[in-house]
Amino acid sequence: MVYFIKYFSIVLIVSSFNLIYSDDVNIRYEPKWSSLDRRPLPSWYDEAKIGIFIHWGVYTVPSMGSEWFWINWKKKNEKYVKFMEKNYKSDFSYQEFARDFNAELFNATQWALLFRDAGAKYVVLVSKHHDGYCLWPSPQSFGWNSMDVGPKLDIIREVSSAIRQHTDLRFGVYYSLFEWFNRLYLNDKLHLFMRQDYVDNKMIPEQMYLVKTYQPEIIWSDGDWEAPVKYWKSQEFLAWLYNDSPVRDTVVVNDRWGIGTSCHHGGFHNCADRYNPQTLLKHKWENCFTFDKTSWGQRFDIKLSDFLTVEEIISQIVTTVSCNGNVLINVAPTKYGTILPIFEERLREMGKWLKINDEAIYGSKPWHQQNDTLTANVWYTTKSDQRSNDVTFSVNIYAIVLEYPYKTNFININPWNVFVKHPLASYVNYKGLREELDTKIKSITLLGLQNTTIEWALNYSSLTINFPDKRHIDHQGLKYAWTFKIATELSDF
């Protein structure tokens, strides 16, 4: 039995070490991927787990289809063409929508407090989408920003100030590298991106201004897919960001910096919208998804079935965090600056669940197996602490159950299956394994009902856990997913 526990503890130490990111600020990074990719991801990001994405702009005025309204209309998409013919004069332009983007009911403090109550730890605001409209008074976008036309506000200043004044959330910005109809960009594109007039005179000045003025701790890049990294000068910008910017010690970035970079370069990887491989990835990654299953921007051509249920949202959070990911959950305000009640309801229910199950999510690490082999829809996370004697580890394994076992009121799980399958397990007979685990499991509790005794039993390596009376669970407001905390003590002999 000594062999099993020794192996168990060593694997835990090595795995945890590989998933911890340090904050080393003594290195100068060169503008090349071989150097930039060596920068450790600031540890706050891995610990945060939950972020809020905000898509808000001129596209919320028509509130139809998606935030890609302008390009879809101009490319003669029948749905958009018919909408415009029915509701607007024939010579109406997309720019005219900006006059009605007034945000007359916008209250940044209400937003900040809602996102805090939802359990988020960071917020990413779309500063400029592909239509080029800026939510700050950009000198490079005269007449096409939120100060010159529309709400007559510096939206980024309003939101970032509210976030920092009223919460402990971190603030970040999304920035689209390209713009659909920017003349400088289209001319560079016409010259096969051998010219960089748009990058030098529009994009880089805006990126630098955003960082220096608002000091975002997340830079979420997008709109990169038409041109190579060299055209965007992404490596040069990231080297400055990591070396000399005012957020160099804490800033994190994603992986959309030019053709071929997604899922390969940058900081955390998000690879694609709604990316959730449901398998452990060594590199830190993010699952950005929307409450609205198809659109990132607010729209009124929507049905109730188009929204994710609370159960589906919690499932996305659990399966992502179990596999070393963060979630970035999109909210789409209206043109008035309000957040629709259905979005608020989803956020508040999510916040209630996270408040009960917080220790299984925030600051957790992936367990050695991500989901259970005996019972479907059971996912694992873990936390561990080394005791002062340097040989004993307090290891909490969190088994998160996504579907309630109504027929049996119990679950059979095997959190140690990965060790039993290992070649070293040949030293272990199943009876010995049961006896050893029996002494190492100190307690099992249901988060939210910590004072309720949980009945459990070991059958060799299989662990049977009985749920408390369902009436008691419901009375305490435990719903959507249920987390058992398996507290163990392990020793390295």
HELIX and SHEET records of a PDB file:
HELIX    1   1 VAL A    2  ASN A   18  1                                  17    
HELIX    2   2 TRP A   33  LEU A   36  1                                   4    
HELIX    3   3 SER A   43  ALA A   48  1                                   6    
HELIX    4   4 VAL A   58  THR A   60  5                                   3    
HELIX    5   5 PHE A   69  LYS A   74  1                                   6    
HELIX    6   6 GLU A   78  ASN A   87  1                                  10    
HELIX    7   7 TYR A   94  ASP A  100  5                                   7    
HELIX    8   8 ALA A  108  ASP A  117  1                                  10    
HELIX    9   9 PRO A  139  SER A  141  5                                   3    
HELIX   10  10 ILE A  155  HIS A  166  1                                  12    
HELIX   11  11 ARG A  183  LEU A  190  1                                   8    
HELIX   12  12 ASP A  197  TYR A  198  1                                   2    
HELIX   13  13 VAL A  199  MET A  203  3                                   5    
HELIX   14  14 ILE A  204  TYR A  214  1                                  11    
HELIX   15  15 VAL A  229  TRP A  232  1                                   4    
HELIX   16  16 SER A  234  ASN A  243  1                                  10    
HELIX   17  17 LEU A  304  ASP A  306  5                                   3    
HELIX   18  18 VAL A  310  SER A  322  1                                  13    
HELIX   19  19 PRO A  341  ASN A  357  1                                  17    
HELIX   20  20 ASP A  358  ALA A  360  5                                   3    
HELIX   21  21 ASN A  417  VAL A  420  1                                   4    
HELIX   22  22 PRO A  423  TYR A  427  5                                   5    
HELIX   23  23 TYR A  430  LYS A  440  1                                  11    
HELIX   24  24 LYS A  470  HIS A  475  1                                   6    
SHEET    1   A 7 VAL A 252  VAL A 253  0                                        
SHEET    2   A 7 ILE A 218  ASP A 222  1                                        
SHEET    3   A 7 ARG A 170  SER A 176  1                                        
SHEET    4   A 7 TYR A 122  LYS A 128  1                                        
SHEET    5   A 7 ILE A  50  ILE A  54  1                                        
SHEET    6   A 7 GLY A 325  VAL A 331  1                                        
SHEET    7   A 7 TRP A 285  THR A 290  1                                        
SHEET    1   B 5 LYS A 365  ASN A 371  0                                        
SHEET    2   B 5 VAL A 378  GLN A 386 -1                                        
SHEET    3   B 5 THR A 392  VAL A 401 -1                                        
SHEET    4   B 5 TRP A 482  SER A 491 -1                                        
SHEET    5   B 5 ILE A 441  LEU A 446 -1                                        
SHEET    1   C 3 PHE A 410  ILE A 413  0                                        
SHEET    2   C 3 SER A 462  ASN A 466 -1                                        
SHEET    3   C 3 TRP A 456  ASN A 459 -1                                        
END                                                                             
